[in-house]
């Protein structure tokens, strides 16, 4: 699986990139058909503390999975996005196996 991480209007540090890579790689255990993953990190311009956005798009053969979360830290947003993707991947795998 190829993982592309893009940070918009800032540079993500190595620790954050490693954290995201580890999290996204673990999703492969729920569904092996993932070909590419694109992670986009953005800062929302609003004034509250929860201005960090993580968007994760995963592509498999004929299907796309997507999750977007906004939190106080990129790590938390990535965590929640991965949780959402985990349930999407599990449902998709069950659907495939039941056919």
FILUMDO-236383 format. One record per atom (N, C-alpha, C, O): residue in three letters; residue number from 1; x, y, z. Coordinates in pm, whole numbers. Atoms other than C-alpha are relative to their C-alpha. Layout:
% residues N
SITE res   n     c1     c2     c3
SITE ALA NUM      X      Y      Z
...
This chain:
% residues 99
SITE res   n     c1     c2     c3
SITE UNK   1     85   -119      0
SITE UNK   1      0      0      0
SITE UNK   1     89    124      0
SITE UNK   1    184    133     77
SITE UNK   2    -73   -127      7
SITE UNK   2    129    344    -93
SITE UNK   2    -74    103     85
SITE UNK   2   -196    116     76
SITE UNK   3     61   -104    -84
SITE UNK   3     68    623    160
SITE UNK   3     60    134    -38
SITE UNK   3    181    154    -29
SITE UNK   4    -44   -137     31
SITE UNK   4     86    986     49
SITE UNK   4    -53     92    108
SITE UNK   4   -173     94    136
SITE UNK   5     41    -96   -103
SITE UNK   5     80   1251    320
SITE UNK   5     29    140    -51
SITE UNK   5    140    172    -92
SITE UNK   6    -13   -137     50
SITE UNK   6     18   1610    224
SITE UNK   6    -45     94    111
SITE UNK   6   -155     81    164
SITE UNK   7     39   -101    -98
SITE UNK   7     19   1900    468
SITE UNK   7    -17    132    -74
SITE UNK   7     73    177   -145
SITE UNK   8     35   -121     73
SITE UNK   8   -149   2215    339
SITE UNK   8     39    124     82
SITE UNK   8     -6    141    195
SITE UNK   9    -45   -128    -59
SITE UNK   9     18   2551    423
SITE UNK   9     81    -15    129
SITE UNK   9     90     80    208
SITE UNK  10    -94     16   -110
SITE UNK  10    253   2403    685
SITE UNK  10     81   -127    -26
SITE UNK  10     44   -208   -111
SITE UNK  11    -82    120     14
SITE UNK  11    526   2140    717
SITE UNK  11    -23    -91    120
SITE UNK  11      1    -51    233
SITE UNK  12     20     97   -107
SITE UNK  12    438   1831    918
SITE UNK  12    136    -52     44
SITE UNK  12    221    -81    -41
SITE UNK  13   -129     53    -47
SITE UNK  13    724   1713   1139
SITE UNK  13      5   -152    -16
SITE UNK  13    -97   -217    -38
SITE UNK  14    -21    142     23
SITE UNK  14    871   1365   1112
SITE UNK  14    -81    -86     97
SITE UNK  14   -132   -191     59
SITE UNK  15     74     75   -101
SITE UNK  15    704   1249   1434
SITE UNK  15   -147    -17    -41
SITE UNK  15   -204   -125    -28
SITE UNK  16    140      4     45
SITE UNK  16    357   1335   1299
SITE UNK  16    -14    -91   -122
SITE UNK  16   -108   -170   -130
SITE UNK  17      5     83    120
SITE UNK  17    430   1172    963
SITE UNK  17     15   -148     36
SITE UNK  17    -57   -232    -17
SITE UNK  18    -18    139    -44
SITE UNK  18    555    853   1134
SITE UNK  18   -126    -52     69
SITE UNK  18   -168   -165     47
SITE UNK  19    123     37    -70
SITE UNK  19    246    849   1357
SITE UNK  19   -110    -35   -100
SITE UNK  19   -177   -137    -87
SITE UNK  20    105     22    100
SITE UNK  20     13    878   1056
SITE UNK  20     29   -126    -82
SITE UNK  20    -62   -205   -107
SITE UNK  21    -36    121     75
SITE UNK  21    203    613    859
SITE UNK  21    -33   -127     78
SITE UNK  21    -89   -222     22
SITE UNK  22     29    117    -84
SITE UNK  22    176    367   1150
SITE UNK  22   -150    -26      8
SITE UNK  22   -195   -140     -8
SITE UNK  23    145     13    -13
SITE UNK  23   -196    433   1195
SITE UNK  23    -63    -52   -128
SITE UNK  23   -145   -144   -125
SITE UNK  24     61     36    128
SITE UNK  24   -282    404    827
SITE UNK  24     41   -142    -41
SITE UNK  24    -41   -216    -95
SITE UNK  25    -46    135     33
SITE UNK  25    -69     89    778
SITE UNK  25    -81   -106     75
SITE UNK  25   -110   -212     20
SITE UNK  26     77     97    -81
SITE UNK  26   -262    -85   1058
SITE UNK  26   -137    -28    -61
SITE UNK  26   -193   -136    -40
SITE UNK  27    132     20     62
SITE UNK  27   -585    -39    859
SITE UNK  27      5   -112   -104
SITE UNK  27    -99   -170   -137
SITE UNK  28    -16    107     99
SITE UNK  28   -447   -287    606
SITE UNK  28    -37   -137     58
SITE UNK  28    -68   -229    -17
SITE UNK  29     34    129    -62
SITE UNK  29   -514   -566    859
SITE UNK  29   -150    -27     -8
SITE UNK  29   -192   -143      2
SITE UNK  30    146     19      6
SITE UNK  30   -890   -509    827
SITE UNK  30    -48    -30   -141
SITE UNK  30   -151    -95   -160
SITE UNK  31     36     27    139
SITE UNK  31   -898   -518    448
SITE UNK  31    127     11    -83
SITE UNK  31    187    118    -92
SITE UNK  32   -129      5     69
SITE UNK  32   -602   -623    235
SITE UNK  32     -3     63   -140
SITE UNK  32    102     78   -202
SITE UNK  33     11    -49    138
SITE UNK  33   -734   -476    -92
SITE UNK  33     35    146    -21
SITE UNK  33     13    198   -130
SITE UNK  34    -30   -143     14
SITE UNK  34   -616   -120    -27
SITE UNK  34    126     18    -84
SITE UNK  34    230    -43    -59
SITE UNK  35   -112    -24     90
SITE UNK  35   -389      8   -303
SITE UNK  35     75    126     40
SITE UNK  35    197    124     56
SITE UNK  36    -64   -127    -40
SITE UNK  36   -324    371   -208
SITE UNK  36    -81     67    110
SITE UNK  36   -202     48    123
SITE UNK  37     64    -83   -103
SITE UNK  37   -399    600     84
SITE UNK  37     54    141    -14
SITE UNK  37    175    163    -26
SITE UNK  38    -40   -141      6
SITE UNK  38   -396    977     67
SITE UNK  38    -47     69    127
SITE UNK  38   -166     70    159
SITE UNK  39     31    -70   -124
SITE UNK  39   -378   1172    390
SITE UNK  39     25    148    -24
SITE UNK  39    134    187    -69
SITE UNK  40    -16   -144     15
SITE UNK  40   -437   1548    380
SITE UNK  40    -20     64    137
SITE UNK  40   -121     42    202
SITE UNK  41      7    -73   -128
SITE UNK  41   -367   1763    686
SITE UNK  41    -20    147    -31
SITE UNK  41     53    206   -111
SITE UNK  42     30   -141     24
SITE UNK  42   -517   2111    697
SITE UNK  42    -21     71    132
SITE UNK  42    -56     10    233
SITE UNK  43     33    -85   -114
SITE UNK  43   -551   2397    941
SITE UNK  43   -124     80    -37
SITE UNK  43   -126    149   -139
SITE UNK  44    122    -78     22
SITE UNK  44   -900   2545    964
SITE UNK  44     26    140     53
SITE UNK  44     88    156    158
SITE UNK  45    -29   -138    -40
SITE UNK  45   -893   2923    986
SITE UNK  45    -89     53    112
SITE UNK  45    -75    168    153
SITE UNK  46     87    -52   -107
SITE UNK  46  -1161   2946   1254
SITE UNK  46     79     18    129
SITE UNK  46    191    -31    142
SITE UNK  47    -76    -43   -118
SITE UNK  47  -1064   3076   1595
SITE UNK  47      3   -102    114
SITE UNK  47     84    -87    206
SITE UNK  48     -1     92   -115
SITE UNK  48  -1145   2780   1821
SITE UNK  48    121    -94     -6
SITE UNK  48    192    -98   -107
SITE UNK  49   -118     86    -13
SITE UNK  49   -884   2526   1935
SITE UNK  49     -4   -120    -93
SITE UNK  49    101   -170   -134
SITE UNK  50     10    121     83
SITE UNK  50  -1017   2237   1726
SITE UNK  50      6     37   -148
SITE UNK  50    -93     28   -220
SITE UNK  51    -14    -48    137
SITE UNK  51   -877   2364   1399
SITE UNK  51     89    -89    -86
SITE UNK  51    128    -49   -195
SITE UNK  52    -85     92     76
SITE UNK  52   -671   2063   1284
SITE UNK  52    -89   -103    -70
SITE UNK  52   -168   -172     -6
SITE UNK  53     83     90     79
SITE UNK  53   -829   1859   1004
SITE UNK  53     87   -108    -63
SITE UNK  53    191    -80   -122
SITE UNK  54    -66    112     67
SITE UNK  54   -720   1514    889
SITE UNK  54   -102    -66    -91
SITE UNK  54   -210   -107    -47
SITE UNK  55     84     69     98
SITE UNK  55   -872   1369    573
SITE UNK  55     79   -121    -49
SITE UNK  55    195   -109    -87
SITE UNK  56    -67    120     51
SITE UNK  56   -791   1013    473
SITE UNK  56    -88    -63   -107
SITE UNK  56   -206    -92    -84
SITE UNK  57     71     65    110
SITE UNK  57   -891    867    138
SITE UNK  57     78   -125    -35
SITE UNK  57    198   -120    -62
SITE UNK  58    -64    127     34
SITE UNK  58   -819    501     69
SITE UNK  58    -65    -56   -125
SITE UNK  58   -188    -55   -137
SITE UNK  59     50     56    125
SITE UNK  59   -852    342   -272
SITE UNK  59     29   -150     -6
SITE UNK  59    142   -193     18
SITE UNK  60    -19    142     28
SITE UNK  60   -906    -26   -340
SITE UNK  60    -58    -23   -139
SITE UNK  60   -109     70   -202
SITE UNK  61     54     29    132
SITE UNK  61  -1011   -200   -658
SITE UNK  61   -150     27     -1
SITE UNK  61   -227    -45     64
SITE UNK  62    142    -26     15
SITE UNK  62  -1346    -44   -747
SITE UNK  62    -70     63    118
SITE UNK  62   -192     76    117
SITE UNK  63     66    -59   -116
SITE UNK  63  -1408    117   -409
SITE UNK  63     91    106     63
SITE UNK  63    213     94     61
SITE UNK  64    -75   -106    -67
SITE UNK  64  -1306    432   -223
SITE UNK  64    -56     18    140
SITE UNK  64   -177     20    160
SITE UNK  65     38    -23   -140
SITE UNK  65  -1312    486    153
SITE UNK  65     49    139     38
SITE UNK  65    157    181     -3
SITE UNK  66    -37   -137    -35
SITE UNK  66  -1306    833    305
SITE UNK  66    -44     33    142
SITE UNK  66   -153     -5    185
SITE UNK  67     36    -50   -132
SITE UNK  67  -1301    987    650
SITE UNK  67     68    135     20
SITE UNK  67    181    157    -23
SITE UNK  68    -53   -134    -27
SITE UNK  68  -1251   1346    764
SITE UNK  68    -40     37    142
SITE UNK  68   -158     31    177
SITE UNK  69     28    -39   -139
SITE UNK  69  -1223   1460   1126
SITE UNK  69     74    129     32
SITE UNK  69    182    156    -21
SITE UNK  70    -60   -126    -43
SITE UNK  70  -1150   1793   1290
SITE UNK  70     12     -1    151
SITE UNK  70    -87    -20    221
SITE UNK  71    -27      8   -144
SITE UNK  71   -990   1804   1636
SITE UNK  71    103    104     42
SITE UNK  71    146    187    -37
SITE UNK  72   -100    -94    -53
SITE UNK  72   -748   1995   1858
SITE UNK  72    141    -37    -43
SITE UNK  72    229     50    -45
SITE UNK  73   -133     40     48
SITE UNK  73   -449   1791   1732
SITE UNK  73    -15    -89   -122
SITE UNK  73   -117   -153   -143
SITE UNK  74      2     85    118
SITE UNK  74   -360   1615   1410
SITE UNK  74     -2   -148     39
SITE UNK  74    -62   -230    -30
SITE UNK  75     -1    139    -46
SITE UNK  75   -294   1296   1606
SITE UNK  75   -140    -47     33
SITE UNK  75   -181   -156     -7
SITE UNK  76    137     36    -36
SITE UNK  76   -646   1296   1749
SITE UNK  76    -90    -11   -123
SITE UNK  76   -170   -104   -134
SITE UNK  77     79      2    123
SITE UNK  77   -801   1378   1411
SITE UNK  77     33   -125    -83
SITE UNK  77    -57   -186   -142
SITE UNK  78    -42    120     72
SITE UNK  78   -598   1096   1251
SITE UNK  78    -58   -125     65
SITE UNK  78   -107   -215     -2
SITE UNK  79     56    112    -77
SITE UNK  79   -704    855   1527
SITE UNK  79   -147    -21    -33
SITE UNK  79   -189   -132    -65
SITE UNK  80    144      9     23
SITE UNK  80  -1073    932   1478
SITE UNK  80    -31    -35   -145
SITE UNK  80   -125   -110   -172
SITE UNK  81     19     34    141
SITE UNK  81  -1045    917   1099
SITE UNK  81     29   -148    -24
SITE UNK  81    -44   -214    -98
SITE UNK  82    -35    141     15
SITE UNK  82   -876    577   1123
SITE UNK  82   -108    -90     61
SITE UNK  82   -138   -195      6
SITE UNK  83    110     77    -61
SITE UNK  83  -1151    452   1357
SITE UNK  83   -119     -7    -95
SITE UNK  83   -179   -113   -112
SITE UNK  84    112     -4     94
SITE UNK  84  -1414    561   1105
SITE UNK  84     29    -90   -120
SITE UNK  84    -58   -163   -167
SITE UNK  85    -38     83    114
SITE UNK  85  -1224    394    822
SITE UNK  85      0   -148     37
SITE UNK  85    -36   -234    -45
SITE UNK  86     -3    139    -44
SITE UNK  86  -1180     77   1026
SITE UNK  86   -138    -63    -11
SITE UNK  86   -152   -175    -61
SITE UNK  87    135     56      9
SITE UNK  87  -1556     29   1051
SITE UNK  87    -47     -8   -146
SITE UNK  87   -118   -102   -182
SITE UNK  88     34      7    143
SITE UNK  88  -1599    111    679
SITE UNK  88     64   -122    -66
SITE UNK  88      0   -194   -143
SITE UNK  89    -73    113     59
SITE UNK  89  -1335   -146    586
SITE UNK  89    -58   -134     45
SITE UNK  89    -72   -226    -35
SITE UNK  90     59    124    -53
SITE UNK  90  -1485   -414    814
SITE UNK  90   -134    -29    -68
SITE UNK  90   -160   -143   -107
SITE UNK  91    131     17     66
SITE UNK  91  -1833   -359    667
SITE UNK  91     18    -45   -145
SITE UNK  91    -51   -135   -192
SITE UNK  92    -25     33    140
SITE UNK  92  -1697   -373    313
SITE UNK  92     48   -145    -14
SITE UNK  92      4   -217   -103
SITE UNK  93    -53    135      4
SITE UNK  93  -1505   -694    384
SITE UNK  93   -110   -103     27
SITE UNK  93   -116   -207    -38
SITE UNK  94    112     91    -31
SITE UNK  94  -1814   -857    540
SITE UNK  94    -94    -12   -120
SITE UNK  94   -143   -121   -152
SITE UNK  95     89     -1    116
SITE UNK  95  -2020   -755    238
SITE UNK  95     57    -88   -112
SITE UNK  95    -16   -163   -177
SITE UNK  96    -65     79    105
SITE UNK  96  -1768   -911      0
SITE UNK  96     -6   -149     36
SITE UNK  96    -35   -232    -50
SITE UNK  97     -4    140    -41
SITE UNK  97  -1743  -1234    204
SITE UNK  97   -139    -64     -1
SITE UNK  97   -151   -185    -20
SITE UNK  98    135     57     -3
SITE UNK  98  -2121  -1275    225
SITE UNK  98    -56    -27   -141
SITE UNK  98   -160    -91   -155
SITE UNK  99     46     23    139
SITE UNK  99  -2153  -1275   -158
SITE UNK  99     58   -125    -58
SITE UNK  99     29   -158   -173
